[in-house]
């Protein structure tokens, strides 16, 4: 028997089918491009849906065994508005889109920062969904005309089954979900002109959403008994797929953005968390809560640097048929450099979430080499996460090991830099797709193939390599981190 996970992300979607030991038996993906100008970032839901249907059709034709069940993990905050005929009414705003800044201030004036935080577990910020939905309602007719407002998780589930159910972890990114009652906050939804009936029913992870529509099963050559199971927000699923079950571990998801998740002692909404924009997030495991330390630019910043700063090296690698990032990793290993980077190129994460921040590069001379600047990008992202960790550690968050997931975890240099900067063990996993692996585990658990998610983790999640801190580099980075903190305090809010 095989079970599948689908990941609907910012730059593409993928479907992986696994056996119960976590081995991949089928993989298909499609890429797509986000849209936007200036500080607007959008996805066209119809383009995303085409990708979803194509990877499902691939699975129907080429997966060696029939898929018993699947779950979906997706990007956060972004929604799809559908009319009575299931037609898309507007593009989806992405994380990092600047719209919602003024609306966030109005929400704070209306409800108060503390009340919003106590209801949703989210310090009010334009990063999250509700301010963007307000903008959408006030500048388009999409919300007013919408029969259904869906995250990409329940959008895929609805298209496949006709049922509208969404996991708690996806709903929690809306800034309109009551994490205590595990239900929508009608007073917060009303601020964006949204009725509760327009939103999907919130359900616990591993809940069966429904069975695939018969006509779709035929068209896509899929198992007619295929069950769709509630999945979750991509970063929460990545945490589960990394094996995060205890407070001694943290998971660092290195994708377009970088999220580091650590487990809280319990549901917490302290003044310090509100001040530093640390959320309290319901986790996939029952009665557990996470907080996140976010760098809003990660993969997207490295891609920008590749194109804009290292064009000559990129052309050289393309001419030689070598991988750009692997080549730069080799050049940048074991360097000492005075270059430092504040990685907030257009937006910033904790401890000062902002969707209109500006980045800084300092320490340059006419003798600075490209590999020094490249290494400083890795260092800046790790320093920023460490800065956030220093703020959240007094709240009872304590990690002894970081589990790295996502595309950035493919770089051994990146993981060694993180181990040296944190002074802690960093591990990579055999599975390069922790989000879809988590979805497989949830789908199989929902159908009784695993007795629990903890047992699923023990069976399917395996460590690939450990990176131990080098004491000499740890001492070097402690001194450099002191300088980074000084740079941050001087420059993080400069525009």
C-alpha positions, 0 to 999 in steps of 0.5 A, spaced: 500 500 500 502 507 498 500 513 501 501 520 498 503 527 500 501 533 496 505 540 497 502 546 494 507 551 494 509 558 492 513 556 486 510 549 484 506 543 487 509 536 487 506 529 489 510 524 492 507 517 494 511 513 499 510 506 502 509 505 510 517 505 511 517 512 508 521 510 501 519 514 495 515 510 490 513 516 485 514 523 485 511 528 480 512 536 480 510 542 476 513 549 477 509 555 476 511 563 477 508 568 481 506 574 479 506 582 481 510 588 481 513 592 486 511 590 493 505 586 490 506 578 490 501 574 487 499 567 485 494 565 480 489 560 483 488 557 476 495 556 474 496 552 481 490 548 479 493 546 473 499 544 476 495 540 481 491 536 476 497 535 472 501 531 478 495 527 480 494 525 472 502 523 473 500 519 479 494 516 476 498 513 470 505 512 473 505 510 480 506 503 481 501 502 486 494 505 487 494 510 492 490 509 498 489 516 501 493 523 501 493 529 504 495 536 502 500 541 505 500 548 503 503 555 503 500 559 509 495 565 509 494 565 501 486 564 499 482 562 493 475 566 492 470 562 488 464 564 486 457 560 485 460 556 479 467 555 482 470 560 478 476 564 481 475 571 483 482 574 484 489 572 485 492 570 491 496 575 495 503 571 498 507 572 504 511 578 503 506 582 499 506 589 502 498 590 502 495 589 509 500 594 513 494 600 514 489 594 515 493 591 520 493 598 524 486 599 523 485 592 526 489 594 532 485 600 533 479 596 533 480 590 537 487 591 540 494 588 540 493 584 546 486 581 544 488 579 537 494 575 540 489 572 545 484 569 540 489 567 535 496 566 538 498 571 532 501 578 534 498 582 529 502 583 523 501 584 515 504 577 514 498 574 516 492 573 512 486 577 515 489 584 513 490 582 506 483 579 506 481 586 508 485 589 503 481 584 498 474 586 500 475 593 500 479 594 493 475 588 489 469 585 489 472 578 490 470 577 498 463 579 497 462 575 491 465 569 494 461 562 495 467 559 498 474 562 501 479 557 501 486 556 503 490 552 498 489 546 502 482 546 502 482 548 495 485 542 493 481 538 497 474 541 495 476 540 488 477 533 489 472 531 493 467 537 494 467 537 501 470 543 505 474 542 511 481 545 513 486 543 518 487 547 524 494 549 522 492 552 516 486 556 519 491 558 524 495 562 519 489 567 517 489 571 524 482 570 524 482 563 528 480 562 535 486 557 537 482 555 544 476 553 541 479 551 534 474 555 530 473 561 527 473 568 530 466 571 527 468 578 530 475 578 527 472 575 520 467 580 520 473 586 520 474 583 513 467 582 511 467 575 511 461 570 513 463 564 517 459 560 512 464 562 506 470 559 510 471 551 510 470 547 517 476 547 521 478 540 523 484 536 526 489 533 522 488 526 520 481 527 519 478 524 513 475 530 508 472 525 503 473 521 497 475 523 490 469 525 486 468 519 481 468 523 475 475 525 477 478 518 479 476 516 472 479 522 468 485 522 472 486 514 473 486 514 480 483 509 485 476 511 486 476 509 493 482 514 494 481 518 501 483 525 502 485 527 509 486 534 512 494 536 512 496 542 514 500 549 513 507 547 510 511 549 515 507 545 521 508 539 516 515 540 515 516 540 523 512 533 523 516 530 517 522 532 521 520 528 527 519 534 531 515 530 538 519 533 544 522 540 546 529 538 546 529 539 538 527 544 533 526 544 526 528 549 521 525 549 514 529 552 509 525 554 503 523 560 500 522 563 507 526 560 513 522 558 519 525 555 525 519 551 529 520 550 537 515 547 542 512 551 547 511 549 554 504 550 553 499 555 550 502 561 551 501 569 550 506 573 554 507 580 553 514 578 551 512 574 545 507 580 543 513 585 543 517 580 539 512 577 534 513 570 536 506 566 535 503 561 539 501 556 534 497 549 534 501 543 532 499 537 529 500 533 535 494 533 539 495 539 545 501 541 543 504 548 541 509 551 537 513 558 536 516 560 530 523 564 528 522 566 521 527 569 516 522 572 511 528 571 505 531 565 505 531 561 498 528 567 494 534 572 497 539 566 495 536 566 488 536 574 487 544 574 489 545 569 484 542 573 479 544 580 481 551 579 484 554 573 482 552 573 474 559 572 472 560 566 476 553 563 474 555 564 467 561 560 468 558 554 472 552 554 466 558 554 461 562 548 465 555 544 466 556 545 474 551 547 479 552 554 481 550 553 489 555 547 489 561 551 486 560 557 491 559 552 497 566 549 495 569 556 494 566 559 501 568 553 506 572 555 512 573 563 510 573 568 515 570 575 512 568 581 515 562 582 511 555 582 514 548 581 511 542 583 514 537 579 510 531 583 510 531 585 503 524 587 502 521 584 509 524 581 515 522 576 520 523 576 528 524 579 532 521 585 528 516 582 523 515 587 517 513 587 510 517 593 508 524 592 511 530 594 507 537 589 507 544 591 509 550 589 506 556 592 510 564 590 511 565 591 503 572 593 501 575 593 494 578 586 495 572 583 497 571 576 494 564 573 491 565 567 496 566 572 502 559 575 500 556 568 499 558 566 505 555 572 509 548 571 506 548 564 510 551 567 516 546 573 516 540 568 515 543 564 521 545 570 525 538 572 524 535 566 527 539 566 533 538 573 534 530 571 535 532 564 539 536 569 544 529 572 545 525 566 546 529 562 550 527 565 556 520 563 555 522 556 556 524 554 549 530 550 549 533 546 543 539 541 543 538 539 536 536 543 530 533 538 524 534 542 517 529 541 512 527 544 505 531 546 499 537 549 503 538 543 507 542 540 501 547 545 502 552 542 507 556 548 508 549 552 510 548 546 515 555 547 518 555 554 519 548 553 522 551 548 527 557 553 528 553 559 529 548 556 534 553 551 537 549 545 537 548 539 533 544 540 526 542 534 522 539 533 515 534 527 513 534 522 508 528 524 506 528 531 502 521 532 502 519 532 510 512 536 508 510 531 503 512 525 508 508 528 514 502 528 509 503 521 508 504 519 515 497 523 516 494 520 511 496 513 513 494 514 520 487 516 518 486 510 515 489 506 521 496 504 518 500 507 523 497 506 531 499 514 532 503 519 529 509 518 533 509 511 531 509 513 524 515 518 525 519 512 528 518 508 522 518 513 517 523 519 519 531 517 518 537 521 519 542 522 514 548 526 517 549 530 523 553 536 523 557 538 530 559 544 532 567 546 531 569 549 537 574 554 533 569 556 529 564 557 535 568 562 538 569 566 531 562 566 530 560 568 538 565 574 536 561 576 529 554 575 532 556 580 537 557 585 531 551 582 528 547 584 534 550 591 533 549 592 526 542 590 527 540 595 532 543 600 528 540 598 521 534 594 522 529 599 521 532 604 516 529 605 510 
